[in-house]
Amino acid sequence: MSNSRILPTLHQAAPEFSLFDQNGKTVALSDLRGKTVVLYFYPKAMTPGCTVQACGLRDSQAAYAAENIAVLGISPDSVARLKKFEAKENINFTLLSDPEHVVAEQYGVWGLKKFMGREFDGIHRTTFVINPEGILVHIMAKVTTKSHDQDVLKWILAQK
C-alpha cells in the first residue's frame, strides 16, 4: 500500500497523458489545448457518490460548453464499465479508463484510503482545473459530490 501522494504543482504544465475513453478512442490532454479542462478523478462508476457527481456534471454541460470547458472524468474502471455508466446515466462528457492507475498516480490521487475500518489503495476524489494553455490553475482536494458541478463552474467564472 502506498501512502506517498504528491499532487502536481500549481501554475506548472499539467502532467500529460492519453487514455481510452468510454468508446475505446484514445484521448490525450494535449488534444484539448485551447479549452479549459476540468479533470476529475472518481473511485468507481455506477456507485452512489460517483453517480451523483457525474449526473451533476451531465446536467451542467450546456453551461460548461458555453464557457469553452471540457470535462474529463477518470477512474480505474474498464472501458466496458464506463460505456455502461454512460448509457445508464446518459453521460454527455468524456469518461477515461485508467485501470493501472498510472494517470491517477501522476496526479497524486492514488493512495491509502480507509472505509468502514478497512484500509486499501484507491482513488481520492479530486478535481483539477487546467487552463487553455495546459497549465494547472486549481486543485479541489475536497469535493462535495452533490454540488461539485456548480462549485467548479463558480470557481472558473470567478477567475474571469
C-alpha beads as a LAMMPS data file, in Angstrom:
LAMMPS data file: protein, C-alpha beads

160 atoms
159 bonds

1 atom types
1 bond types

-500.0 500.0 xlo xhi
-500.0 500.0 ylo yhi
-500.0 500.0 zlo zhi

Masses

1 110.0

Atoms # bond

1 1 1 0.000 0.000 0.000
2 1 1 1.315 3.386 -0.979
3 1 1 0.819 6.482 1.090
4 1 1 3.043 8.917 -0.789
5 1 1 0.582 11.168 -2.551
6 1 1 2.165 14.205 -4.163
7 1 1 -0.154 16.491 -6.111
8 1 1 1.165 18.271 -9.221
9 1 1 2.395 21.842 -8.766
10 1 1 0.008 24.712 -9.403
11 1 1 0.944 27.139 -12.192
12 1 1 3.045 24.490 -13.937
13 1 1 2.177 22.411 -17.002
14 1 1 -0.381 19.754 -16.089
15 1 1 1.008 16.210 -16.429
16 1 1 0.332 14.998 -19.970
17 1 1 -1.486 11.716 -20.516
18 1 1 -3.510 9.728 -23.003
19 1 1 -6.155 7.151 -22.078
20 1 1 -9.044 5.286 -23.695
21 1 1 -12.484 6.850 -23.362
22 1 1 -15.806 5.040 -22.941
23 1 1 -15.866 4.407 -26.711
24 1 1 -12.361 2.896 -26.842
25 1 1 -10.964 6.047 -28.502
26 1 1 -7.649 7.498 -27.314
27 1 1 -7.941 10.932 -25.709
28 1 1 -4.846 12.975 -24.843
29 1 1 -4.814 16.035 -22.605
30 1 1 -2.915 17.892 -25.341
31 1 1 -5.896 17.331 -27.697
32 1 1 -7.815 19.842 -25.582
33 1 1 -5.437 22.822 -25.806
34 1 1 -7.477 25.979 -26.274
35 1 1 -10.163 24.811 -23.813
36 1 1 -10.315 24.982 -20.049
37 1 1 -10.248 21.375 -18.825
38 1 1 -12.000 20.122 -15.715
39 1 1 -10.190 16.870 -14.921
40 1 1 -11.883 14.987 -12.132
41 1 1 -10.892 11.673 -10.591
42 1 1 -13.565 9.452 -9.067
43 1 1 -13.339 5.998 -7.431
44 1 1 -15.852 3.834 -9.328
45 1 1 -18.555 4.244 -11.954
46 1 1 -22.129 3.321 -11.011
47 1 1 -21.638 3.822 -7.267
48 1 1 -23.881 6.318 -5.428
49 1 1 -21.458 9.226 -4.889
50 1 1 -19.831 8.903 -8.289
51 1 1 -23.237 8.790 -9.987
52 1 1 -24.424 11.949 -8.188
53 1 1 -21.201 13.717 -9.177
54 1 1 -21.354 12.606 -12.838
55 1 1 -25.062 13.450 -13.184
56 1 1 -24.431 16.962 -11.860
57 1 1 -21.748 17.464 -14.494
58 1 1 -24.062 15.972 -17.133
59 1 1 -26.837 18.384 -16.194
60 1 1 -24.436 21.370 -16.334
61 1 1 -22.901 20.569 -19.731
62 1 1 -24.620 23.491 -21.507
63 1 1 -23.120 25.959 -19.007
64 1 1 -19.694 24.315 -19.318
65 1 1 -19.841 24.317 -23.133
66 1 1 -20.832 28.000 -23.153
67 1 1 -17.564 28.742 -21.315
68 1 1 -15.416 26.512 -23.619
69 1 1 -14.837 23.973 -20.815
70 1 1 -14.165 20.292 -21.486
71 1 1 -14.921 17.788 -18.717
72 1 1 -12.873 14.603 -18.324
73 1 1 -13.727 12.033 -15.655
74 1 1 -11.022 9.462 -14.821
75 1 1 -11.481 6.233 -12.859
76 1 1 -9.837 2.804 -12.740
77 1 1 -12.935 1.329 -14.423
78 1 1 -12.698 -0.644 -17.668
79 1 1 -13.818 0.902 -20.964
80 1 1 -16.801 -1.507 -20.962
81 1 1 -17.926 -0.387 -17.483
82 1 1 -17.581 3.275 -18.498
83 1 1 -19.727 2.605 -21.587
84 1 1 -22.424 1.041 -19.362
85 1 1 -22.228 4.037 -16.993
86 1 1 -22.565 6.434 -19.943
87 1 1 -25.617 4.571 -21.272
88 1 1 -27.313 4.112 -17.887
89 1 1 -26.939 7.749 -16.788
90 1 1 -26.920 9.488 -20.217
91 1 1 -23.439 10.871 -19.554
92 1 1 -22.607 13.570 -22.120
93 1 1 -18.911 14.122 -21.470
94 1 1 -15.719 12.084 -21.708
95 1 1 -15.011 9.279 -19.241
96 1 1 -11.478 7.862 -19.262
97 1 1 -10.267 4.426 -18.194
98 1 1 -7.126 4.277 -16.016
99 1 1 -7.152 0.617 -14.856
100 1 1 -3.465 0.597 -13.927
101 1 1 -3.937 3.960 -12.140
102 1 1 -0.904 5.412 -13.964
103 1 1 -2.521 8.827 -14.501
104 1 1 -4.043 8.784 -11.006
105 1 1 -0.528 8.304 -9.630
106 1 1 0.842 11.082 -11.886
107 1 1 -1.749 13.413 -10.380
108 1 1 -1.168 12.216 -6.803
109 1 1 -4.718 10.952 -6.283
110 1 1 -3.968 7.234 -5.858
111 1 1 -3.188 6.233 -2.297
112 1 1 -4.201 4.742 1.005
113 1 1 -7.886 5.065 1.906
114 1 1 -9.906 3.947 4.900
115 1 1 -13.516 2.854 4.658
116 1 1 -15.560 1.013 7.284
117 1 1 -12.446 0.057 9.230
118 1 1 -10.669 -1.296 6.146
119 1 1 -7.531 0.144 4.563
120 1 1 -6.890 -0.120 0.834
121 1 1 -5.340 1.754 -2.085
122 1 1 -7.726 3.696 -4.276
123 1 1 -8.679 6.995 -5.884
124 1 1 -9.002 10.091 -3.734
125 1 1 -11.841 12.136 -5.259
126 1 1 -10.020 15.228 -6.562
127 1 1 -10.599 17.778 -9.328
128 1 1 -8.027 19.717 -11.322
129 1 1 -8.680 22.795 -13.477
130 1 1 -6.284 23.225 -16.399
131 1 1 -6.267 26.451 -18.401
132 1 1 -6.343 26.597 -22.237
133 1 1 -2.519 26.696 -22.336
134 1 1 -2.272 23.418 -20.394
135 1 1 -1.285 24.994 -17.072
136 1 1 -2.725 23.604 -13.829
137 1 1 -4.521 26.547 -12.199
138 1 1 -6.657 24.997 -9.435
139 1 1 -6.896 21.823 -7.329
140 1 1 -10.031 20.860 -5.411
141 1 1 -8.864 18.223 -2.943
142 1 1 -12.149 18.285 -1.019
143 1 1 -15.101 17.602 -3.305
144 1 1 -18.788 17.593 -2.404
145 1 1 -20.413 15.254 -4.926
146 1 1 -23.840 16.958 -4.835
147 1 1 -22.521 20.455 -5.622
148 1 1 -19.310 19.575 -7.499
149 1 1 -20.514 20.748 -10.925
150 1 1 -21.570 24.163 -9.564
151 1 1 -18.548 24.538 -7.248
152 1 1 -16.157 24.059 -10.184
153 1 1 -18.101 26.334 -12.527
154 1 1 -18.311 29.088 -9.896
155 1 1 -14.547 28.922 -9.345
156 1 1 -13.803 29.129 -13.090
157 1 1 -16.237 32.025 -13.645
158 1 1 -14.791 33.924 -10.664
159 1 1 -11.374 33.900 -12.385
160 1 1 -12.660 35.818 -15.438

Bonds

1 1 1 2
2 1 2 3
3 1 3 4
4 1 4 5
5 1 5 6
6 1 6 7
7 1 7 8
8 1 8 9
9 1 9 10
10 1 10 11
11 1 11 12
12 1 12 13
13 1 13 14
14 1 14 15
15 1 15 16
16 1 16 17
17 1 17 18
18 1 18 19
19 1 19 20
20 1 20 21
21 1 21 22
22 1 22 23
23 1 23 24
24 1 24 25
25 1 25 26
26 1 26 27
27 1 27 28
28 1 28 29
29 1 29 30
30 1 30 31
31 1 31 32
32 1 32 33
33 1 33 34
34 1 34 35
35 1 35 36
36 1 36 37
37 1 37 38
38 1 38 39
39 1 39 40
40 1 40 41
41 1 41 42
42 1 42 43
43 1 43 44
44 1 44 45
45 1 45 46
46 1 46 47
47 1 47 48
48 1 48 49
49 1 49 50
50 1 50 51
51 1 51 52
52 1 52 53
53 1 53 54
54 1 54 55
55 1 55 56
56 1 56 57
57 1 57 58
58 1 58 59
59 1 59 60
60 1 60 61
61 1 61 62
62 1 62 63
63 1 63 64
64 1 64 65
65 1 65 66
66 1 66 67
67 1 67 68
68 1 68 69
69 1 69 70
70 1 70 71
71 1 71 72
72 1 72 73
73 1 73 74
74 1 74 75
75 1 75 76
76 1 76 77
77 1 77 78
78 1 78 79
79 1 79 80
80 1 80 81
81 1 81 82
82 1 82 83
83 1 83 84
84 1 84 85
85 1 85 86
86 1 86 87
87 1 87 88
88 1 88 89
89 1 89 90
90 1 90 91
91 1 91 92
92 1 92 93
93 1 93 94
94 1 94 95
95 1 95 96
96 1 96 97
97 1 97 98
98 1 98 99
99 1 99 100
100 1 100 101
101 1 101 102
102 1 102 103
103 1 103 104
104 1 104 105
105 1 105 106
106 1 106 107
107 1 107 108
108 1 108 109
109 1 109 110
110 1 110 111
111 1 111 112
112 1 112 113
113 1 113 114
114 1 114 115
115 1 115 116
116 1 116 117
117 1 117 118
118 1 118 119
119 1 119 120
120 1 120 121
121 1 121 122
122 1 122 123
123 1 123 124
124 1 124 125
125 1 125 126
126 1 126 127
127 1 127 128
128 1 128 129
129 1 129 130
130 1 130 131
131 1 131 132
132 1 132 133
133 1 133 134
134 1 134 135
135 1 135 136
136 1 136 137
137 1 137 138
138 1 138 139
139 1 139 140
140 1 140 141
141 1 141 142
142 1 142 143
143 1 143 144
144 1 144 145
145 1 145 146
146 1 146 147
147 1 147 148
148 1 148 149
149 1 149 150
150 1 150 151
151 1 151 152
152 1 152 153
153 1 153 154
154 1 154 155
155 1 155 156
156 1 156 157
157 1 157 158
158 1 158 159
159 1 159 160
